[in-house]
Amino acid sequence: MAERDQSSDSETQHTANILGALSLLIQDRVERAWQSTLDLSPMAAAAVVQIDNEPGSSIEQVAGRIGLTHSATVRVIDKLAERGLVEKDRARKDARAQSLKLSKPGKGLARQLHAARNQVIDGLLSGLGPVQREALEAAISAILYQCVEPGREADVTCRVCDDRRCTPDICPIRVV
């Protein structure tokens, strides 16, 4: 029995190791696509997606959703504004608060950002058959549902998701 436990542990460790390798491969390829084609850092990309998803967000709201401090988010937003991608309006109730929205070029960039990410991931999945895809989706959904708490952690985990592909009613994190 001890031999079976060691075999099971070894299989689990191997699965964990290759899952870690795959996660880095995806992250590296997506970030490289964003940097080379769009000149965007991962956090700038996340900020663009969040502002696109919720026009009128404050810097504080964006910071919470992308997992950065307020001051780091201010720097990211300022760089995006300098490039003409984000527009900042003072909130009417509190002159210190800023309401953020994407400019027309910013909206175009958001579409390009999703397209670059989707192209990378679609390419990685292209070699799988339907049964393999279904099994992979079920396994990933189970992991996400088990590990990610809805709310802030889910917002950070899904910070660059393409909402056209994963709606709240089918999201493995947000499904109740």
C-alpha positions as a Python dict, from the first residue, in 0.01 Angstrom:
ca = {
    (1, 'M'): (0, 0, 0),
    (2, 'A'): (286, 238, 78),
    (3, 'E'): (417, 174, -272),
    (4, 'R'): (80, 277, -419),
    (5, 'D'): (80, 598, -209),
    (6, 'Q'): (428, 687, -337),
    (7, 'S'): (317, 624, -695),
    (8, 'S'): (11, 843, -643),
    (9, 'D'): (225, 1118, -486),
    (10, 'S'): (468, 1098, -777),
    (11, 'E'): (183, 1129, -1029),
    (12, 'T'): (39, 1428, -840),
    (13, 'Q'): (379, 1595, -826),
    (14, 'H'): (430, 1537, -1199),
    (15, 'T'): (84, 1678, -1280),
    (16, 'A'): (155, 1982, -1064),
    (17, 'N'): (492, 2032, -1231),
    (18, 'I'): (359, 2018, -1587),
    (19, 'L'): (63, 2241, -1495),
    (20, 'G'): (312, 2496, -1361),
    (21, 'A'): (516, 2472, -1681),
    (22, 'L'): (203, 2520, -1893),
    (23, 'S'): (92, 2823, -1691),
    (24, 'L'): (430, 2990, -1743),
    (25, 'L'): (432, 2902, -2113),
    (26, 'I'): (91, 3066, -2158),
    (27, 'Q'): (184, 3370, -1950),
    (28, 'D'): (514, 3421, -2131),
    (29, 'R'): (360, 3390, -2477),
    (30, 'V'): (67, 3619, -2402),
    (31, 'E'): (286, 3883, -2239),
    (32, 'R'): (533, 3864, -2528),
    (33, 'A'): (246, 3916, -2776),
    (34, 'W'): (118, 4217, -2580),
    (35, 'Q'): (464, 4369, -2551),
    (36, 'S'): (572, 4312, -2911),
    (37, 'T'): (250, 4401, -3091),
    (38, 'L'): (83, 4647, -2852),
    (39, 'D'): (370, 4779, -2636),
    (40, 'L'): (177, 4694, -2319),
    (41, 'S'): (296, 4557, -1988),
    (42, 'P'): (77, 4289, -1824),
    (43, 'M'): (-59, 4537, -1568),
    (44, 'A'): (-129, 4801, -1831),
    (45, 'A'): (-316, 4537, -2032),
    (46, 'A'): (-515, 4441, -1722),
    (47, 'A'): (-600, 4806, -1655),
    (48, 'V'): (-721, 4853, -2014),
    (49, 'V'): (-944, 4546, -1987),
    (50, 'Q'): (-1091, 4659, -1656),
    (51, 'I'): (-1166, 5010, -1779),
    (52, 'D'): (-1316, 4864, -2096),
    (53, 'N'): (-1537, 4631, -1889),
    (54, 'E'): (-1641, 4904, -1644),
    (55, 'P'): (-1624, 5253, -1794),
    (56, 'G'): (-1634, 5515, -1522),
    (57, 'S'): (-1427, 5308, -1280),
    (58, 'S'): (-1209, 5489, -1031),
    (59, 'I'): (-838, 5428, -995),
    (60, 'E'): (-913, 5253, -664),
    (61, 'Q'): (-1156, 5014, -834),
    (62, 'V'): (-906, 4935, -1109),
    (63, 'A'): (-630, 4882, -850),
    (64, 'G'): (-845, 4630, -665),
    (65, 'R'): (-930, 4438, -979),
    (66, 'I'): (-577, 4414, -1116),
    (67, 'G'): (-405, 4350, -783),
    (68, 'L'): (-182, 4658, -767),
    (69, 'T'): (-142, 4924, -503),
    (70, 'H'): (-316, 5256, -557),
    (71, 'S'): (11, 5438, -630),
    (72, 'A'): (128, 5173, -880),
    (73, 'T'): (-210, 5188, -1053),
    (74, 'V'): (-187, 5568, -1075),
    (75, 'R'): (146, 5529, -1258),
    (76, 'V'): (-2, 5271, -1499),
    (77, 'I'): (-308, 5489, -1568),
    (78, 'D'): (-93, 5800, -1616),
    (79, 'K'): (118, 5619, -1879),
    (80, 'L'): (-196, 5498, -2057),
    (81, 'A'): (-338, 5853, -2048),
    (82, 'E'): (-11, 5993, -2190),
    (83, 'R'): (-52, 5752, -2484),
    (84, 'G'): (-406, 5878, -2537),
    (85, 'L'): (-564, 5545, -2445),
    (86, 'V'): (-739, 5642, -2119),
    (87, 'E'): (-935, 5956, -2040),
    (88, 'K'): (-964, 6081, -1681),
    (89, 'D'): (-1260, 6288, -1564),
    (90, 'R'): (-1298, 6433, -1218),
    (91, 'A'): (-1588, 6278, -1030),
    (92, 'R'): (-1863, 6526, -954),
    (93, 'K'): (-1909, 6432, -586),
    (94, 'D'): (-1542, 6416, -495),
    (95, 'A'): (-1302, 6636, -690),
    (96, 'R'): (-1011, 6411, -590),
    (97, 'A'): (-1167, 6100, -746),
    (98, 'Q'): (-1124, 6034, -1116),
    (99, 'S'): (-1360, 5851, -1344),
    (100, 'L'): (-1174, 5650, -1609),
    (101, 'K'): (-1280, 5554, -1958),
    (102, 'L'): (-1105, 5437, -2270),
    (103, 'S'): (-1061, 5672, -2562),
    (104, 'K'): (-1149, 5551, -2911),
    (105, 'P'): (-787, 5432, -2964),
    (106, 'G'): (-803, 5270, -2618),
    (107, 'K'): (-1113, 5072, -2716),
    (108, 'G'): (-937, 4956, -3030),
    (109, 'L'): (-638, 4854, -2821),
    (110, 'A'): (-866, 4653, -2588),
    (111, 'R'): (-997, 4458, -2888),
    (112, 'Q'): (-639, 4397, -3009),
    (113, 'L'): (-533, 4290, -2661),
    (114, 'H'): (-806, 4024, -2646),
    (115, 'A'): (-729, 3914, -3001),
    (116, 'A'): (-358, 3867, -2922),
    (117, 'R'): (-434, 3667, -2605),
    (118, 'N'): (-698, 3458, -2779),
    (119, 'Q'): (-465, 3384, -3071),
    (120, 'V'): (-194, 3254, -2838),
    (121, 'I'): (-430, 3034, -2638),
    (122, 'D'): (-628, 2914, -2940),
    (123, 'G'): (-299, 2812, -3099),
    (124, 'L'): (-204, 2608, -2794),
    (125, 'L'): (-541, 2431, -2795),
    (126, 'S'): (-552, 2368, -3170),
    (127, 'G'): (-384, 2029, -3143),
    (128, 'L'): (-644, 1889, -2905),
    (129, 'G'): (-945, 1691, -3016),
    (130, 'P'): (-1297, 1757, -2882),
    (131, 'V'): (-1273, 1491, -2610),
    (132, 'Q'): (-939, 1626, -2489),
    (133, 'R'): (-1074, 1983, -2489),
    (134, 'E'): (-1380, 1881, -2286),
    (135, 'A'): (-1163, 1694, -2034),
    (136, 'L'): (-921, 1987, -2007),
    (137, 'E'): (-1206, 2236, -1962),
    (138, 'A'): (-1365, 2020, -1692),
    (139, 'A'): (-1035, 1986, -1505),
    (140, 'I'): (-950, 2356, -1528),
    (141, 'S'): (-1304, 2455, -1424),
    (142, 'A'): (-1285, 2226, -1121),
    (143, 'I'): (-952, 2375, -1015),
    (144, 'L'): (-1070, 2734, -1058),
    (145, 'Y'): (-1400, 2670, -880),
    (146, 'Q'): (-1220, 2507, -588),
    (147, 'C'): (-932, 2753, -556),
    (148, 'V'): (-1061, 3099, -643),
    (149, 'E'): (-1295, 3281, -411),
    (150, 'P'): (-1562, 3487, -585),
    (151, 'G'): (-1512, 3860, -533),
    (152, 'R'): (-1178, 4034, -530),
    (153, 'E'): (-970, 3720, -589),
    (154, 'A'): (-1189, 3624, -884),
    (155, 'D'): (-1160, 3977, -1024),
    (156, 'V'): (-781, 3957, -1007),
    (157, 'T'): (-774, 3604, -1154),
    (158, 'C'): (-1001, 3709, -1441),
    (159, 'R'): (-839, 4050, -1491),
    (160, 'V'): (-768, 3995, -1860),
    (161, 'C'): (-1044, 3750, -1948),
    (162, 'D'): (-1235, 3807, -2268),
    (163, 'D'): (-1591, 3842, -2140),
    (164, 'R'): (-1723, 3758, -2486),
    (165, 'R'): (-1583, 3407, -2440),
    (166, 'C'): (-1660, 3346, -2074),
    (167, 'T'): (-1981, 3500, -1949),
    (168, 'P'): (-2085, 3505, -1581),
    (169, 'D'): (-2336, 3223, -1636),
    (170, 'I'): (-2062, 2985, -1758),
    (171, 'C'): (-1761, 3116, -1564),
    (172, 'P'): (-1626, 2840, -1337),
    (173, 'I'): (-1544, 3098, -1069),
    (174, 'R'): (-1858, 3307, -1072),
    (175, 'V'): (-2114, 3028, -1122),
    (176, 'V'): (-2305, 2972, -799),
}
